[in-house]
Amino acid sequence: MLDSALTHLRSPVDNQTSLDLEVYEKEGSHIVEGLLTDRVNDVWFPIVRGVPVFLMGELKPDFSAFLDKHKLSQRLGVETKAIKTEEQKEQSKTNKTFSDKWTRFQEYGLSPTHQEFLYDWYCKKFAVDSVEKLRALFASKSRILECGPGSGFNSRFMAENTDGEVYALDVSDAAFTTYGNTNHLSNCYAIQADLFDGPFENNSFDLIVADGVLHHTPDTKKAVFRLYEKLAPGGNFFFYIYRQMGAARKFCDAHIRDAFMHLEPEDCYKACESLTDLGKALADLGAKITLDKPVEVLGIPAGTHDVQRLFYYNFVKCFWNDAFDYETNNMVNFDWYHPHNAWQHTEEEVVGWMEELAVSKFQFNDSNPNGISCFLTK
């Protein structure tokens, strides 16, 4: 952590109280071990491996070794965890998935082949027609929050293209992967925290990005509303969430997830291989079919369909993309079926959320049939 991050960090207890910093170990300009203390509410948060950790309650790790190492046990006492909320219990199950995923796939999104695919998709999500315009969007922002950065590839891209600050918040151990991939940048800060308890004041960011994250929380709508509180008036908020799929796909998703999500991560990766093999086999066909009429009962539109995409969008998640190696393709399928929470939504639902928030300026950007890309202005 760079000490400049302290300017905008606040205690997650009340989102207002400034934090006192004690530094125990540094590497260059980075604080790799230290302590942040909220003296008003009498709580503390450690800095571990360069990342400030703001997890509370059920989500808070055991820091007894940290306390012993820095001889803090007597001074801080034996910590009792806060009351465990149902949301924290739910989120802790999903954390296991993503802590494992982003420890394994630390280079995801960093290679040129990955970036060619991913930033083309980002342009569609943000409704811009070139990467240069995407860069210009980020350059226009002074304070950006990305929730769920994963490997940190997009946080890094944003920080490289703005003179402002980028805060990358992840509830899982992905925060440490993001730190490792961004700590060469003086304007990018990795934070481990629950987005429901983000350590920031309200109305403090002019861009918030949550790409493929909020549907993995216990409550997608509450997550949208919570992040909206952090957005400054006139700021932009982009989120991408899973779209409610057709009947056959919904059945297969529920059936497979019920079988896979209770597996240990290693076992789930293995179980997903058959789906990845199916995706590759269908992609290798290079076949297309044309439907003169829509199959309305299954939500399949008329038109020409790539066979692999037809299966993928309408029957079963069997991702395959030649831009990625086998393990990364398999990870994408794991990402779909192992998380404990993976909600699907409709555009009508999201419109209802916008009405409740009194948001009049928002748009849905057509990025792919599986998801809803929403870009709004506060």
C-alpha beads as a LAMMPS data file, in Angstrom:
LAMMPS data file: protein, C-alpha beads

378 atoms
377 bonds

1 atom types
1 bond types

-500.0 500.0 xlo xhi
-500.0 500.0 ylo yhi
-500.0 500.0 zlo zhi

Masses

1 110.0

Atoms # bond

1 1 1 0.000 0.000 0.000
2 1 1 1.181 3.496 -0.799
3 1 1 0.654 5.934 2.039
4 1 1 -1.057 8.303 -0.417
5 1 1 -4.046 5.918 -0.342
6 1 1 -4.719 7.069 3.198
7 1 1 -6.090 10.357 1.897
8 1 1 -9.298 8.709 0.724
9 1 1 -9.582 5.590 2.884
10 1 1 -12.173 5.704 5.654
11 1 1 -13.260 3.255 8.311
12 1 1 -15.843 0.845 6.880
13 1 1 -17.690 1.037 10.197
14 1 1 -19.122 4.472 9.384
15 1 1 -17.497 5.479 6.035
16 1 1 -16.400 8.762 7.612
17 1 1 -13.689 8.242 10.204
18 1 1 -10.107 8.791 9.072
19 1 1 -7.579 6.092 9.880
20 1 1 -4.296 6.294 11.766
21 1 1 -1.365 4.501 10.133
22 1 1 1.470 2.553 11.734
23 1 1 4.163 1.230 9.402
24 1 1 5.999 -2.000 10.307
25 1 1 7.680 -2.975 7.056
26 1 1 8.273 -1.270 3.714
27 1 1 9.584 -2.287 0.301
28 1 1 10.546 0.847 -1.536
29 1 1 7.625 3.240 -1.279
30 1 1 5.142 0.460 -0.476
31 1 1 3.958 -0.407 3.009
32 1 1 3.860 -4.197 3.019
33 1 1 2.949 -4.620 6.696
34 1 1 1.262 -2.107 8.936
35 1 1 -1.836 -1.228 10.915
36 1 1 -4.769 1.078 10.228
37 1 1 -6.735 2.121 13.299
38 1 1 -10.160 3.697 13.655
39 1 1 -9.831 5.232 17.098
40 1 1 -13.413 6.534 17.152
41 1 1 -14.975 3.090 16.755
42 1 1 -12.051 1.216 18.361
43 1 1 -11.368 -1.145 15.459
44 1 1 -8.203 -1.921 13.501
45 1 1 -7.328 -3.276 10.091
46 1 1 -3.980 -4.808 9.092
47 1 1 -1.902 -4.184 6.006
48 1 1 -0.689 -7.590 4.830
49 1 1 1.524 -8.309 1.808
50 1 1 0.991 -4.736 0.655
51 1 1 -2.795 -4.811 0.865
52 1 1 -4.978 -3.147 3.524
53 1 1 -7.556 -5.700 4.663
54 1 1 -10.939 -4.291 5.691
55 1 1 -12.858 -7.548 6.046
56 1 1 -15.146 -7.770 9.054
57 1 1 -17.296 -10.333 10.806
58 1 1 -17.501 -13.740 9.158
59 1 1 -15.242 -12.582 6.344
60 1 1 -12.328 -11.501 8.558
61 1 1 -9.336 -13.876 8.476
62 1 1 -7.451 -15.018 11.565
63 1 1 -4.762 -12.413 12.185
64 1 1 -3.312 -13.918 15.370
65 1 1 0.047 -14.602 13.662
66 1 1 0.167 -10.979 12.472
67 1 1 -0.578 -9.730 15.993
68 1 1 2.081 -11.977 17.519
69 1 1 4.688 -11.016 14.925
70 1 1 4.313 -7.324 15.695
71 1 1 3.713 -7.812 19.429
72 1 1 0.221 -6.338 19.192
73 1 1 -1.758 -9.028 21.039
74 1 1 -1.549 -7.417 24.456
75 1 1 -2.147 -3.922 23.170
76 1 1 -5.087 -4.752 20.912
77 1 1 -6.456 -7.600 22.998
78 1 1 -8.144 -10.742 21.786
79 1 1 -10.396 -9.684 18.974
80 1 1 -13.960 -10.920 18.914
81 1 1 -15.589 -11.039 15.534
82 1 1 -18.643 -8.901 14.923
83 1 1 -22.059 -10.494 14.635
84 1 1 -22.063 -12.711 11.565
85 1 1 -24.645 -11.493 9.094
86 1 1 -26.367 -13.854 6.686
87 1 1 -24.862 -11.863 3.807
88 1 1 -21.354 -12.448 5.141
89 1 1 -22.018 -16.163 5.539
90 1 1 -23.174 -16.320 1.919
91 1 1 -20.278 -14.250 0.639
92 1 1 -17.692 -16.333 2.475
93 1 1 -18.775 -19.358 0.411
94 1 1 -18.266 -17.483 -2.848
95 1 1 -14.919 -16.123 -1.643
96 1 1 -13.468 -19.616 -1.665
97 1 1 -14.112 -19.867 -5.405
98 1 1 -12.511 -16.582 -6.355
99 1 1 -9.593 -16.729 -3.949
100 1 1 -8.639 -20.016 -5.585
101 1 1 -9.314 -18.796 -9.124
102 1 1 -7.237 -15.628 -8.942
103 1 1 -4.382 -17.347 -7.143
104 1 1 -4.179 -19.821 -10.031
105 1 1 -4.733 -17.389 -12.903
106 1 1 -2.595 -14.419 -11.953
107 1 1 -1.664 -13.610 -15.564
108 1 1 -5.209 -13.574 -16.936
109 1 1 -5.828 -10.565 -19.164
110 1 1 -2.189 -9.512 -19.310
111 1 1 -1.063 -11.197 -22.530
112 1 1 -1.639 -9.504 -25.925
113 1 1 -3.942 -12.307 -27.130
114 1 1 -6.092 -11.981 -24.004
115 1 1 -6.202 -8.209 -24.296
116 1 1 -7.225 -8.214 -27.956
117 1 1 -10.311 -10.237 -27.057
118 1 1 -11.057 -8.590 -23.702
119 1 1 -10.738 -4.953 -24.779
120 1 1 -12.797 -5.530 -27.891
121 1 1 -15.466 -6.816 -25.501
122 1 1 -14.946 -3.863 -23.149
123 1 1 -15.548 -1.479 -26.041
124 1 1 -18.893 -3.160 -26.643
125 1 1 -19.747 -3.036 -22.951
126 1 1 -18.988 0.688 -22.754
127 1 1 -20.518 1.399 -26.193
128 1 1 -17.379 2.913 -27.707
129 1 1 -16.017 1.944 -31.100
130 1 1 -12.292 1.850 -30.351
131 1 1 -9.793 1.190 -27.592
132 1 1 -8.589 4.793 -28.054
133 1 1 -12.032 6.051 -26.983
134 1 1 -11.970 3.674 -24.030
135 1 1 -8.625 5.172 -23.020
136 1 1 -10.104 8.670 -23.386
137 1 1 -13.019 7.762 -21.104
138 1 1 -10.656 6.646 -18.351
139 1 1 -8.393 9.658 -18.925
140 1 1 -11.345 11.958 -18.169
141 1 1 -11.816 10.517 -14.663
142 1 1 -10.059 11.645 -11.492
143 1 1 -11.066 8.861 -9.109
144 1 1 -12.074 5.380 -10.254
145 1 1 -13.276 2.390 -8.236
146 1 1 -13.184 -1.098 -9.739
147 1 1 -14.975 -3.794 -7.768
148 1 1 -13.829 -7.347 -8.411
149 1 1 -10.620 -6.666 -10.373
150 1 1 -9.592 -10.349 -10.460
151 1 1 -6.040 -10.353 -11.812
152 1 1 -6.050 -6.553 -11.914
153 1 1 -5.590 -6.349 -15.686
154 1 1 -8.331 -3.746 -16.129
155 1 1 -7.403 -1.735 -13.036
156 1 1 -3.891 -1.561 -14.455
157 1 1 -5.185 -0.472 -17.859
158 1 1 -7.305 2.261 -16.310
159 1 1 -4.470 3.494 -14.098
160 1 1 -2.132 3.591 -17.104
161 1 1 -4.633 5.790 -18.922
162 1 1 -5.549 8.371 -16.294
163 1 1 -3.723 10.922 -14.210
164 1 1 -6.295 10.216 -11.524
165 1 1 -6.457 7.427 -8.946
166 1 1 -7.733 3.879 -9.322
167 1 1 -8.888 1.861 -6.318
168 1 1 -9.225 -1.882 -6.967
169 1 1 -11.465 -3.509 -4.351
170 1 1 -11.931 -7.258 -4.048
171 1 1 -13.400 -9.278 -1.212
172 1 1 -11.324 -12.346 -2.124
173 1 1 -7.582 -12.981 -2.264
174 1 1 -7.717 -11.553 -5.782
175 1 1 -6.776 -8.304 -4.023
176 1 1 -3.260 -9.705 -3.530
177 1 1 -3.010 -10.780 -7.177
178 1 1 -4.132 -7.311 -8.250
179 1 1 -1.520 -5.742 -5.973
180 1 1 1.192 -7.883 -7.547
181 1 1 0.162 -6.772 -11.038
182 1 1 -0.284 -3.063 -10.273
183 1 1 2.200 -2.102 -7.542
184 1 1 4.539 -0.535 -10.096
185 1 1 1.924 2.194 -10.616
186 1 1 1.840 5.151 -8.257
187 1 1 -1.879 5.815 -8.822
188 1 1 -3.350 2.330 -8.302
189 1 1 -4.338 0.933 -4.901
190 1 1 -5.445 -2.647 -4.194
191 1 1 -7.886 -3.025 -1.285
192 1 1 -9.378 -6.168 0.257
193 1 1 -12.903 -5.389 1.422
194 1 1 -16.532 -6.342 0.988
195 1 1 -18.177 -3.885 -1.408
196 1 1 -21.080 -3.673 1.053
197 1 1 -18.561 -2.253 3.552
198 1 1 -16.271 -0.341 1.234
199 1 1 -13.770 1.878 3.124
200 1 1 -14.710 5.078 1.306
201 1 1 -16.928 8.086 1.828
202 1 1 -20.141 8.295 -0.155
203 1 1 -20.177 10.441 -3.317
204 1 1 -16.421 10.019 -3.776
205 1 1 -15.839 8.401 -7.213
206 1 1 -16.515 9.747 -10.689
207 1 1 -16.375 6.269 -12.257
208 1 1 -17.277 2.910 -10.731
209 1 1 -16.760 -0.326 -12.670
210 1 1 -18.204 -3.687 -11.596
211 1 1 -17.784 -6.108 -14.479
212 1 1 -19.244 -9.564 -13.864
213 1 1 -19.149 -9.174 -10.083
214 1 1 -22.416 -8.053 -8.521
215 1 1 -24.359 -11.216 -9.426
216 1 1 -21.879 -13.147 -7.251
217 1 1 -22.897 -11.221 -4.125
218 1 1 -25.753 -12.353 -1.875
219 1 1 -28.019 -9.660 -3.396
220 1 1 -27.318 -8.056 -6.784
221 1 1 -29.774 -5.208 -6.323
222 1 1 -28.394 -4.272 -2.897
223 1 1 -24.881 -4.323 -4.344
224 1 1 -25.907 -1.917 -7.126
225 1 1 -27.537 0.416 -4.613
226 1 1 -24.548 0.298 -2.259
227 1 1 -22.067 1.197 -4.987
228 1 1 -24.362 3.921 -6.271
229 1 1 -23.962 5.609 -2.880
230 1 1 -20.214 5.824 -3.525
231 1 1 -20.700 7.543 -6.884
232 1 1 -20.319 11.328 -7.046
233 1 1 -23.095 13.368 -8.697
234 1 1 -22.405 13.490 -12.425
235 1 1 -20.257 10.354 -12.204
236 1 1 -20.646 7.181 -14.262
237 1 1 -21.328 3.658 -13.043
238 1 1 -20.856 0.644 -15.301
239 1 1 -21.954 -2.833 -14.274
240 1 1 -22.298 -6.095 -16.167
241 1 1 -24.518 -8.807 -14.706
242 1 1 -25.790 -12.167 -15.895
243 1 1 -28.905 -12.075 -18.041
244 1 1 -31.764 -14.479 -17.360
245 1 1 -31.361 -17.212 -19.943
246 1 1 -33.876 -19.346 -21.825
247 1 1 -35.615 -22.364 -20.319
248 1 1 -33.149 -25.064 -21.447
249 1 1 -30.094 -23.062 -20.404
250 1 1 -31.648 -22.149 -17.036
251 1 1 -32.348 -25.818 -16.324
252 1 1 -28.823 -26.920 -17.263
253 1 1 -27.233 -24.085 -15.283
254 1 1 -29.165 -24.982 -12.145
255 1 1 -28.609 -28.720 -12.594
256 1 1 -24.839 -28.451 -13.138
257 1 1 -24.285 -25.786 -10.487
258 1 1 -26.111 -27.901 -7.934
259 1 1 -23.701 -30.741 -8.718
260 1 1 -20.510 -28.647 -8.939
261 1 1 -20.638 -25.780 -6.456
262 1 1 -20.181 -28.014 -3.409
263 1 1 -17.009 -29.565 -4.846
264 1 1 -13.554 -28.496 -3.752
265 1 1 -12.097 -26.132 -6.389
266 1 1 -9.625 -28.706 -7.718
267 1 1 -12.412 -31.248 -8.169
268 1 1 -14.635 -28.689 -9.865
269 1 1 -11.922 -27.750 -12.368
270 1 1 -11.664 -31.443 -13.230
271 1 1 -15.428 -31.805 -13.542
272 1 1 -15.596 -28.792 -15.881
273 1 1 -13.164 -30.358 -18.341
274 1 1 -15.895 -32.336 -20.076
275 1 1 -17.800 -29.091 -20.731
276 1 1 -14.632 -27.413 -21.979
277 1 1 -13.956 -30.387 -24.257
278 1 1 -17.512 -30.089 -25.598
279 1 1 -17.014 -26.386 -26.288
280 1 1 -13.754 -27.005 -28.124
281 1 1 -15.213 -29.861 -30.183
282 1 1 -18.158 -27.708 -31.249
283 1 1 -15.864 -24.766 -32.049
284 1 1 -13.561 -27.010 -34.105
285 1 1 -16.539 -27.893 -36.314
286 1 1 -16.679 -24.319 -37.543
287 1 1 -20.283 -25.048 -38.467
288 1 1 -23.220 -22.706 -38.814
289 1 1 -26.927 -23.268 -39.136
290 1 1 -29.716 -20.921 -40.193
291 1 1 -33.102 -20.822 -38.507
292 1 1 -35.848 -19.213 -40.566
293 1 1 -38.106 -19.005 -37.525
294 1 1 -37.257 -18.235 -33.921
295 1 1 -37.647 -20.995 -31.346
296 1 1 -39.532 -18.674 -29.057
297 1 1 -40.266 -21.210 -26.336
298 1 1 -36.481 -21.592 -25.782
299 1 1 -35.605 -17.953 -26.445
300 1 1 -33.601 -18.754 -29.595
301 1 1 -33.815 -16.036 -32.259
302 1 1 -34.080 -16.625 -35.977
303 1 1 -30.983 -16.139 -38.097
304 1 1 -27.598 -17.735 -38.715
305 1 1 -25.924 -19.240 -35.646
306 1 1 -22.467 -20.604 -35.034
307 1 1 -23.150 -24.077 -33.638
308 1 1 -20.856 -23.687 -30.637
309 1 1 -22.428 -20.328 -29.761
310 1 1 -25.908 -21.800 -30.244
311 1 1 -25.155 -24.474 -27.634
312 1 1 -23.347 -21.988 -25.403
313 1 1 -26.062 -19.342 -25.296
314 1 1 -29.105 -21.598 -25.232
315 1 1 -28.323 -25.004 -23.746
316 1 1 -25.168 -25.323 -21.668
317 1 1 -22.164 -23.194 -20.709
318 1 1 -19.370 -24.802 -22.717
319 1 1 -17.046 -21.863 -23.246
320 1 1 -14.242 -22.032 -25.765
321 1 1 -12.192 -19.226 -27.314
322 1 1 -9.000 -19.785 -29.297
323 1 1 -7.480 -16.664 -27.710
324 1 1 -7.030 -18.650 -24.491
325 1 1 -5.199 -21.846 -23.623
326 1 1 -7.079 -24.921 -22.396
327 1 1 -6.703 -24.133 -18.684
328 1 1 -8.040 -20.606 -19.106
329 1 1 -11.029 -21.793 -21.142
330 1 1 -11.724 -24.356 -18.434
331 1 1 -11.453 -21.623 -15.788
332 1 1 -14.215 -19.643 -17.521
333 1 1 -16.532 -22.636 -17.187
334 1 1 -15.434 -23.124 -13.561
335 1 1 -16.216 -19.447 -12.972
336 1 1 -19.795 -20.059 -14.042
337 1 1 -20.557 -23.240 -12.133
338 1 1 -18.592 -23.147 -8.874
339 1 1 -19.590 -19.810 -7.248
340 1 1 -22.219 -20.195 -4.535
341 1 1 -24.119 -17.143 -5.797
342 1 1 -24.639 -16.538 -9.514
343 1 1 -27.894 -14.638 -9.978
344 1 1 -29.500 -13.964 -13.360
345 1 1 -31.593 -10.881 -14.120
346 1 1 -33.758 -9.199 -16.750
347 1 1 -33.499 -5.729 -18.215
348 1 1 -36.958 -5.043 -16.771
349 1 1 -35.565 -5.698 -13.282
350 1 1 -32.693 -3.305 -13.861
351 1 1 -35.060 -0.627 -15.170
352 1 1 -36.961 -0.996 -11.890
353 1 1 -33.732 -0.467 -9.946
354 1 1 -33.021 2.688 -11.939
355 1 1 -36.504 4.007 -11.171
356 1 1 -35.993 3.370 -7.441
357 1 1 -32.669 5.223 -7.568
358 1 1 -34.264 8.047 -9.593
359 1 1 -31.668 7.533 -12.323
360 1 1 -32.920 9.043 -15.558
361 1 1 -29.773 8.728 -17.641
362 1 1 -28.811 5.120 -18.291
363 1 1 -28.409 2.776 -21.222
364 1 1 -28.049 -0.915 -21.965
365 1 1 -25.133 -1.690 -24.271
366 1 1 -25.405 -4.775 -26.450
367 1 1 -22.250 -6.728 -25.618
368 1 1 -23.390 -10.363 -25.671
369 1 1 -26.562 -12.431 -25.157
370 1 1 -25.413 -13.778 -21.784
371 1 1 -25.220 -10.469 -19.957
372 1 1 -26.695 -7.053 -19.296
373 1 1 -24.291 -4.124 -19.645
374 1 1 -25.641 -1.032 -17.907
375 1 1 -23.957 2.396 -18.036
376 1 1 -25.514 5.155 -15.971
377 1 1 -24.914 8.712 -14.853
378 1 1 -25.762 9.919 -11.343

Bonds

1 1 1 2
2 1 2 3
3 1 3 4
4 1 4 5
5 1 5 6
6 1 6 7
7 1 7 8
8 1 8 9
9 1 9 10
10 1 10 11
11 1 11 12
12 1 12 13
13 1 13 14
14 1 14 15
15 1 15 16
16 1 16 17
17 1 17 18
18 1 18 19
19 1 19 20
20 1 20 21
21 1 21 22
22 1 22 23
23 1 23 24
24 1 24 25
25 1 25 26
26 1 26 27
27 1 27 28
28 1 28 29
29 1 29 30
30 1 30 31
31 1 31 32
32 1 32 33
33 1 33 34
34 1 34 35
35 1 35 36
36 1 36 37
37 1 37 38
38 1 38 39
39 1 39 40
40 1 40 41
41 1 41 42
42 1 42 43
43 1 43 44
44 1 44 45
45 1 45 46
46 1 46 47
47 1 47 48
48 1 48 49
49 1 49 50
50 1 50 51
51 1 51 52
52 1 52 53
53 1 53 54
54 1 54 55
55 1 55 56
56 1 56 57
57 1 57 58
58 1 58 59
59 1 59 60
60 1 60 61
61 1 61 62
62 1 62 63
63 1 63 64
64 1 64 65
65 1 65 66
66 1 66 67
67 1 67 68
68 1 68 69
69 1 69 70
70 1 70 71
71 1 71 72
72 1 72 73
73 1 73 74
74 1 74 75
75 1 75 76
76 1 76 77
77 1 77 78
78 1 78 79
79 1 79 80
80 1 80 81
81 1 81 82
82 1 82 83
83 1 83 84
84 1 84 85
85 1 85 86
86 1 86 87
87 1 87 88
88 1 88 89
89 1 89 90
90 1 90 91
91 1 91 92
92 1 92 93
93 1 93 94
94 1 94 95
95 1 95 96
96 1 96 97
97 1 97 98
98 1 98 99
99 1 99 100
100 1 100 101
101 1 101 102
102 1 102 103
103 1 103 104
104 1 104 105
105 1 105 106
106 1 106 107
107 1 107 108
108 1 108 109
109 1 109 110
110 1 110 111
111 1 111 112
112 1 112 113
113 1 113 114
114 1 114 115
115 1 115 116
116 1 116 117
117 1 117 118
118 1 118 119
119 1 119 120
120 1 120 121
121 1 121 122
122 1 122 123
123 1 123 124
124 1 124 125
125 1 125 126
126 1 126 127
127 1 127 128
128 1 128 129
129 1 129 130
130 1 130 131
131 1 131 132
132 1 132 133
133 1 133 134
134 1 134 135
135 1 135 136
136 1 136 137
137 1 137 138
138 1 138 139
139 1 139 140
140 1 140 141
141 1 141 142
142 1 142 143
143 1 143 144
144 1 144 145
145 1 145 146
146 1 146 147
147 1 147 148
148 1 148 149
149 1 149 150
150 1 150 151
151 1 151 152
152 1 152 153
153 1 153 154
154 1 154 155
155 1 155 156
156 1 156 157
157 1 157 158
158 1 158 159
159 1 159 160
160 1 160 161
161 1 161 162
162 1 162 163
163 1 163 164
164 1 164 165
165 1 165 166
166 1 166 167
167 1 167 168
168 1 168 169
169 1 169 170
170 1 170 171
171 1 171 172
172 1 172 173
173 1 173 174
174 1 174 175
175 1 175 176
176 1 176 177
177 1 177 178
178 1 178 179
179 1 179 180
180 1 180 181
181 1 181 182
182 1 182 183
183 1 183 184
184 1 184 185
185 1 185 186
186 1 186 187
187 1 187 188
188 1 188 189
189 1 189 190
190 1 190 191
191 1 191 192
192 1 192 193
193 1 193 194
194 1 194 195
195 1 195 196
196 1 196 197
197 1 197 198
198 1 198 199
199 1 199 200
200 1 200 201
201 1 201 202
202 1 202 203
203 1 203 204
204 1 204 205
205 1 205 206
206 1 206 207
207 1 207 208
208 1 208 209
209 1 209 210
210 1 210 211
211 1 211 212
212 1 212 213
213 1 213 214
214 1 214 215
215 1 215 216
216 1 216 217
217 1 217 218
218 1 218 219
219 1 219 220
220 1 220 221
221 1 221 222
222 1 222 223
223 1 223 224
224 1 224 225
225 1 225 226
226 1 226 227
227 1 227 228
228 1 228 229
229 1 229 230
230 1 230 231
231 1 231 232
232 1 232 233
233 1 233 234
234 1 234 235
235 1 235 236
236 1 236 237
237 1 237 238
238 1 238 239
239 1 239 240
240 1 240 241
241 1 241 242
242 1 242 243
243 1 243 244
244 1 244 245
245 1 245 246
246 1 246 247
247 1 247 248
248 1 248 249
249 1 249 250
250 1 250 251
251 1 251 252
252 1 252 253
253 1 253 254
254 1 254 255
255 1 255 256
256 1 256 257
257 1 257 258
258 1 258 259
259 1 259 260
260 1 260 261
261 1 261 262
262 1 262 263
263 1 263 264
264 1 264 265
265 1 265 266
266 1 266 267
267 1 267 268
268 1 268 269
269 1 269 270
270 1 270 271
271 1 271 272
272 1 272 273
273 1 273 274
274 1 274 275
275 1 275 276
276 1 276 277
277 1 277 278
278 1 278 279
279 1 279 280
280 1 280 281
281 1 281 282
282 1 282 283
283 1 283 284
284 1 284 285
285 1 285 286
286 1 286 287
287 1 287 288
288 1 288 289
289 1 289 290
290 1 290 291
291 1 291 292
292 1 292 293
293 1 293 294
294 1 294 295
295 1 295 296
296 1 296 297
297 1 297 298
298 1 298 299
299 1 299 300
300 1 300 301
301 1 301 302
302 1 302 303
303 1 303 304
304 1 304 305
305 1 305 306
306 1 306 307
307 1 307 308
308 1 308 309
309 1 309 310
310 1 310 311
311 1 311 312
312 1 312 313
313 1 313 314
314 1 314 315
315 1 315 316
316 1 316 317
317 1 317 318
318 1 318 319
319 1 319 320
320 1 320 321
321 1 321 322
322 1 322 323
323 1 323 324
324 1 324 325
325 1 325 326
326 1 326 327
327 1 327 328
328 1 328 329
329 1 329 330
330 1 330 331
331 1 331 332
332 1 332 333
333 1 333 334
334 1 334 335
335 1 335 336
336 1 336 337
337 1 337 338
338 1 338 339
339 1 339 340
340 1 340 341
341 1 341 342
342 1 342 343
343 1 343 344
344 1 344 345
345 1 345 346
346 1 346 347
347 1 347 348
348 1 348 349
349 1 349 350
350 1 350 351
351 1 351 352
352 1 352 353
353 1 353 354
354 1 354 355
355 1 355 356
356 1 356 357
357 1 357 358
358 1 358 359
359 1 359 360
360 1 360 361
361 1 361 362
362 1 362 363
363 1 363 364
364 1 364 365
365 1 365 366
366 1 366 367
367 1 367 368
368 1 368 369
369 1 369 370
370 1 370 371
371 1 371 372
372 1 372 373
373 1 373 374
374 1 374 375
375 1 375 376
376 1 376 377
377 1 377 378
